[in-house]
Amino acid sequence: MKKNFLMIYFIIILAMLAGCGAVEDKGASNSGGDESGKTLIMATSADYPPYEFVDTAKGGEVQGFDVDVANHIAKKLGYKIEIKDMDFNGLIPAINSGKADFVLAGMTPNAERKKKVDFSDEYYAAQQLIVTKDKSIKSVEDLKGKTLGVQLASIQEKEADKLLKNQKFNVVKRNKVTELIQEMKSNRVDAAIIEDAVAYEFLKKNKELSSFALPNTDAAGSAVAFPKDSDLTNKFNKELKKMKEDGTMDKLVEKWFGVKK
């Protein structure tokens, strides 16, 4: 009986050792630098079609140009992507607090943002438009005494500040572009500054709206934002370069913006 007890004891010990070995093997493969299959958190503000928007026909899935860019790069690098939708002004804080690995949201890498995060090379450039329902607004001068809407923490907010130096009008700020469109349709806002590719989407769906180019502005380039000193920055830059060279980026631009390069 003692012999049987010892036999059972040794079997238990061997089973425990085998289990430990399996755990160690698994840990060794992860620590060897192979990140294939790792999930990256992409933060975005899905109110900015065609860059990113919620497709209600597909169960609320986030779709758009930026999503396609992210998925293409992730596939090439062996990552998986999880998208977190949030207000635009919360995107950089999400990176700085460790809640996101990168931001892809049609974001322009201006000097203020560069103090807080690193950016990839620019992957697309756009212009700014004044969008309005008011037929009397045909130029920047016509904004005098009017109410102009901009998205909070956006490059358009900065453009409004520049205009205020030479023109007097009221500025209202909203978290989402969709809110600005609704404010104009409800006559609570007279006009709004919106990036051209995004504006075109709303202009097609809202025939009462019209637009004109905002003068004296540089093309607003979009880039991917990362935590400071992230090794993802260089990896993404290499893939963005390949996308531009092999025509992948041009195909996505044509798909989402209707512009053939």
JOWO-V275664 format. One record per helix or strand. SS is the DSSP state (~ for helix, > for strand). FROM is the first residue (numbers start at 1). LEN is the number of residues. Records with the same first field share a line. If there is no record, write none. Layout:
SS=FROM-LEN  FROM-LEN
//
This chain:
~=2-30  56-3  65-13  88-9  111-4  140-4  155-10  177-9  196-10  232-14  248-10
>=39-6  47-2  52-4  61-3  80-6  102-2  118-2  124-3  128-5  147-5  170-5  191-5  210-4  220-3  225-2
//
